[in-house]
Amino acid sequence: MYCPIDKDELLYLTLQEDIGLGDKTTDAIVPPEARCKVKLVAKADGILSGLDVFRRLYEISGADITNWKDLPDGSHIKKGQVIVTFEGYARPVLTTERVSLNFLKHLSGIATLTSKFVERVKDLPVRICHTRKTMPLLRAMEIEAVVHGGGHRHRFNLSDGILIKENHLEVAGDIATAIKQIRERVSHLERIEVEVNTLKQVKEALQSGADAILLDNMNLEEIKSAVKEAKGYPVLLEASGNITLERVRPIAETGVHIISVGAITHSVTALDISLLIEKV
């Protein structure tokens, strides 16, 4: 997976955004040499994700971490459970607190929601995947959180796979033409996926040699018909669009291979986590 963003640079910029010209409150109260013990506590049940980002922020800020103990990313955590303990310089610990928690709570929220979708279909041969509906510059972290929640990777960016969407077809004219144009330009090893929203388009995609078909915003009966139509074709079927916790299992039971869920990255609730310190 290609990720053009340097994570340390990104994290440094997030700290700079929050700190500005300096933490006036902390710098006035806390002596530079003061150290503290830190305890991170879950205030809700969920799945942990983003701990590497959390720790790296403190390393970048110069907290001089010692005695670090943690639970690994992907851990099922319970309300009241201690997630992390460590010691460090109090000034950078306090200055970094909000940014570090923002990342950890957001990414754990993604992992937690993903795990709920995965749990609904765990006994069925289907994968829950993310989409590209992620926060700008945070995609790599958010996809990792999906994986921590039991989900699977989709394409990372536009160079990571071929997906002919509705607006591409508007320009190309039809599915057959679009597939033909792409086949002439890419390696024979590349899969070509086509987004469709009617059964007529499903048939056209199958007849045109699509390797995968994305069934976009189809109702349950339409998805069932599409799966039936695709029998005998060496094609991967993906369902997407308005996938909810209530709908995901009935959709999985139709026989599709992939269910991509935008909500697991764009509509999450941050997991409630609290950071407490004690003077050493």
C-alpha positions as CSV (number, residue, x, y, z in Angstrom):
1,M,0.0,0.0,0.0
2,Y,1.4,3.4,-1.1
3,C,1.1,6.2,1.5
4,P,2.8,9.4,0.4
5,I,2.5,11.1,3.8
6,D,5.3,11.1,6.3
7,K,3.6,10.3,9.6
8,D,6.0,12.1,11.9
9,E,5.7,15.2,9.8
10,L,1.9,15.0,10.0
11,L,2.0,14.5,13.8
12,Y,4.4,17.3,14.3
13,L,2.1,19.7,12.4
14,T,-0.9,18.6,14.5
15,L,1.1,19.4,17.7
16,Q,2.1,22.8,16.2
17,E,-1.5,23.6,15.4
18,D,-2.6,23.0,19.0
19,I,0.5,24.5,20.8
20,G,0.9,27.6,18.7
21,L,3.6,29.8,20.2
22,G,3.6,27.9,23.4
23,D,1.4,26.4,26.2
24,K,1.1,29.5,28.4
25,T,-0.8,27.7,31.1
26,T,1.5,24.7,31.5
27,D,4.7,26.7,31.1
28,A,3.7,29.1,33.9
29,I,2.7,26.3,36.4
30,V,4.9,23.3,35.7
31,P,8.7,23.3,36.3
32,P,10.7,22.0,33.3
33,E,12.3,19.2,35.3
34,A,9.0,18.0,36.8
35,R,8.0,14.4,35.9
36,C,4.7,12.6,36.3
37,K,3.0,9.2,36.1
38,V,0.4,8.8,33.4
39,K,-2.6,6.5,33.4
40,L,-4.9,6.1,30.4
41,V,-8.4,4.7,31.3
42,A,-11.2,3.5,29.2
43,K,-14.6,5.1,30.0
44,A,-16.5,2.9,27.6
45,D,-16.3,-0.6,26.1
46,G,-14.6,-0.8,22.7
47,I,-11.7,-1.8,20.5
48,L,-8.4,-0.1,21.0
49,S,-6.6,1.5,18.0
50,G,-4.0,4.3,17.5
51,L,-1.7,3.5,20.4
52,D,1.4,3.8,18.2
53,V,0.2,7.3,17.1
54,F,-0.5,8.1,20.8
55,R,3.0,7.1,21.9
56,R,4.8,8.7,19.0
57,L,3.2,12.1,19.7
58,Y,4.8,12.0,23.2
59,E,8.1,11.0,21.8
60,I,8.0,13.9,19.3
61,S,7.1,16.3,22.0
62,G,10.1,15.3,24.1
63,A,8.3,13.6,27.0
64,D,11.2,11.1,27.6
65,I,8.9,8.1,28.2
66,T,9.9,5.5,30.7
67,N,8.2,2.5,32.3
68,W,5.7,2.2,29.4
69,K,3.1,-0.6,29.7
70,D,0.2,-1.0,27.4
71,L,-2.5,-3.2,25.8
72,P,-1.9,-3.9,22.1
73,D,-4.0,-2.3,19.3
74,G,-7.0,-4.4,18.5
75,S,-7.6,-5.2,22.2
76,H,-11.1,-5.5,23.5
77,I,-11.3,-3.0,26.3
78,K,-13.8,-2.6,29.0
79,K,-15.1,0.5,30.8
80,G,-12.7,1.3,33.7
81,Q,-9.8,-0.7,32.3
82,V,-6.3,0.8,32.4
83,I,-5.0,0.9,28.8
84,V,-1.6,2.5,29.2
85,T,0.7,3.6,32.0
86,F,4.0,5.4,31.7
87,E,6.2,8.1,33.2
88,G,7.5,11.3,31.5
89,Y,8.2,15.0,31.8
90,A,5.0,16.7,32.9
91,R,5.2,19.7,30.6
92,P,5.2,17.8,27.3
93,V,2.7,15.3,28.7
94,L,0.2,18.1,29.5
95,T,0.9,19.9,26.3
96,T,0.4,16.8,24.1
97,E,-2.6,15.5,26.0
98,R,-5.5,16.8,23.8
99,V,-3.9,16.0,20.4
100,S,-2.9,12.5,21.6
101,L,-6.4,11.8,22.9
102,N,-8.1,13.2,19.8
103,F,-6.2,10.6,17.7
104,L,-6.7,7.7,20.0
105,K,-10.4,8.3,20.7
106,H,-11.1,8.8,17.0
107,L,-9.2,5.7,15.8
108,S,-10.6,3.5,18.6
109,G,-14.0,4.7,17.5
110,I,-13.4,3.5,14.0
111,A,-12.1,0.1,15.3
112,T,-15.1,-0.2,17.6
113,L,-17.7,0.5,14.9
114,T,-16.0,-1.8,12.5
115,S,-16.0,-4.6,15.0
116,K,-19.8,-4.3,15.3
117,F,-20.2,-4.7,11.5
118,V,-17.8,-7.6,11.5
119,E,-19.6,-9.3,14.5
120,R,-22.9,-9.2,12.6
121,V,-21.5,-11.3,9.7
122,K,-18.7,-13.3,11.4
123,D,-20.1,-16.7,10.4
124,L,-20.5,-15.8,6.7
125,P,-17.9,-15.8,3.9
126,V,-17.8,-12.1,3.4
127,R,-15.4,-9.3,4.1
128,I,-16.2,-5.9,5.7
129,C,-14.0,-3.2,4.0
130,H,-13.5,0.5,4.3
131,T,-14.1,3.1,1.5
132,R,-12.2,6.2,0.5
133,K,-14.6,8.3,2.7
134,T,-11.8,9.1,5.2
135,M,-10.5,12.3,6.7
136,P,-7.8,14.0,4.5
137,L,-4.3,12.9,5.4
138,L,-5.5,10.5,8.1
139,R,-6.4,7.7,5.7
140,A,-3.5,5.3,6.5
141,M,-4.3,5.6,10.3
142,E,-8.0,5.1,9.7
143,I,-7.6,2.1,7.5
144,E,-5.3,0.6,10.2
145,A,-8.1,1.2,12.7
146,V,-10.5,-0.7,10.4
147,V,-8.1,-3.6,10.4
148,H,-7.8,-3.5,14.2
149,G,-11.6,-3.8,14.3
150,G,-11.5,-7.0,12.2
151,G,-12.2,-5.3,8.8
152,H,-10.2,-5.6,5.6
153,R,-8.4,-3.3,3.3
154,H,-9.9,-1.9,0.1
155,R,-7.9,0.3,-2.3
156,F,-5.9,2.9,-0.5
157,N,-6.0,5.6,-3.2
158,L,-6.8,6.1,-6.9
159,S,-3.5,4.5,-8.0
160,D,-4.2,1.4,-5.9
161,G,-6.8,-0.2,-8.1
162,I,-9.2,0.3,-11.0
163,L,-12.8,1.1,-10.2
164,I,-15.0,2.5,-13.0
165,K,-17.7,4.7,-11.4
166,E,-20.9,6.3,-12.5
167,N,-19.3,9.5,-13.6
168,H,-16.6,7.7,-15.5
169,L,-19.3,5.9,-17.5
170,E,-20.9,9.2,-18.2
171,V,-17.8,10.3,-20.1
172,A,-16.9,6.9,-21.6
173,G,-20.4,6.2,-22.8
174,D,-21.0,2.7,-21.6
175,I,-19.5,-0.1,-19.6
176,A,-18.1,-2.1,-22.5
177,T,-16.3,0.9,-23.9
178,A,-14.8,1.8,-20.6
179,I,-13.5,-1.7,-19.9
180,K,-12.1,-2.0,-23.4
181,Q,-10.2,1.3,-23.0
182,I,-8.7,0.3,-19.7
183,R,-7.8,-3.2,-20.9
184,E,-5.7,-1.6,-23.6
185,R,-3.7,0.5,-21.1
186,V,-3.1,-1.7,-18.1
187,S,-1.4,-4.9,-17.3
188,H,-3.2,-8.2,-17.7
189,L,-2.7,-8.7,-14.0
190,E,-4.9,-5.8,-13.1
191,R,-8.5,-6.4,-12.0
192,I,-11.2,-4.1,-13.3
193,E,-14.2,-3.3,-11.1
194,V,-17.3,-1.5,-12.3
195,E,-19.8,0.3,-10.2
196,V,-23.4,-0.4,-11.2
197,N,-26.8,0.5,-9.9
198,T,-29.2,-1.4,-12.2
199,L,-29.6,-5.1,-13.1
200,K,-29.2,-4.1,-16.7
201,Q,-25.7,-2.7,-15.9
202,V,-24.9,-5.9,-14.0
203,K,-25.6,-7.9,-17.2
204,E,-23.5,-5.5,-19.3
205,A,-20.6,-5.7,-16.8
206,L,-20.7,-9.5,-16.8
207,Q,-20.8,-9.6,-20.6
208,S,-18.0,-7.1,-20.9
209,G,-15.6,-9.1,-18.8
210,A,-15.5,-7.1,-15.6
211,D,-13.5,-8.8,-12.9
212,A,-15.5,-7.3,-10.1
213,I,-18.8,-5.5,-9.8
214,L,-19.8,-3.0,-7.2
215,L,-23.5,-3.1,-6.5
216,D,-24.2,0.5,-5.5
217,N,-27.2,1.5,-3.4
218,M,-29.2,-1.5,-4.5
219,N,-32.1,-2.9,-2.4
220,L,-32.0,-6.4,-1.1
221,E,-34.1,-7.9,-3.9
222,E,-31.9,-6.3,-6.5
223,I,-28.7,-7.6,-4.8
224,K,-30.2,-11.1,-4.7
225,S,-31.0,-10.9,-8.5
226,A,-27.5,-9.6,-9.2
227,V,-25.9,-12.5,-7.3
228,K,-28.1,-14.9,-9.2
229,E,-27.2,-13.3,-12.6
230,A,-23.5,-13.6,-11.8
231,K,-23.6,-17.3,-11.1
232,G,-21.0,-19.1,-13.3
233,Y,-19.0,-15.9,-14.0
234,P,-15.5,-15.6,-12.4
235,V,-16.5,-12.2,-10.9
236,L,-16.2,-10.7,-7.4
237,L,-19.3,-9.0,-6.1
238,E,-19.2,-6.0,-3.8
239,A,-22.1,-4.3,-2.1
240,S,-21.9,-0.7,-1.0
241,G,-24.1,2.3,-0.3
242,N,-26.2,2.9,2.8
243,I,-24.8,-0.1,4.6
244,T,-26.1,-0.1,8.2
245,L,-25.8,-2.5,11.1
246,E,-29.4,-3.5,10.5
247,R,-28.9,-4.2,6.8
248,V,-25.4,-5.7,6.8
249,R,-26.3,-9.3,7.6
250,P,-29.2,-9.6,5.1
251,I,-26.9,-8.2,2.5
252,A,-24.2,-10.7,3.4
253,E,-26.6,-13.5,3.2
254,T,-27.2,-12.8,-0.5
255,G,-23.8,-14.2,-1.3
256,V,-21.8,-11.1,-2.1
257,H,-18.1,-11.4,-1.4
258,I,-17.3,-7.8,-0.1
259,I,-19.4,-5.2,1.8
260,S,-17.7,-1.8,1.8
261,V,-19.0,0.5,4.5
262,G,-18.3,4.3,4.4
263,A,-19.9,4.8,7.9
264,I,-17.0,3.0,9.7
265,T,-14.7,6.0,8.9
266,H,-17.0,8.9,8.2
267,S,-19.7,8.6,10.8
268,V,-18.0,7.2,14.0
269,T,-18.4,8.3,17.6
270,A,-15.1,8.7,19.4
271,L,-14.4,6.1,22.1
272,D,-14.4,7.8,25.5
273,I,-10.9,7.6,27.0
274,S,-9.5,9.6,29.9
275,L,-5.9,10.6,30.7
276,L,-4.9,11.1,34.3
277,I,-1.6,12.2,35.7
278,E,0.1,11.9,39.1
279,K,3.1,14.0,40.2
280,V,6.2,11.9,40.8
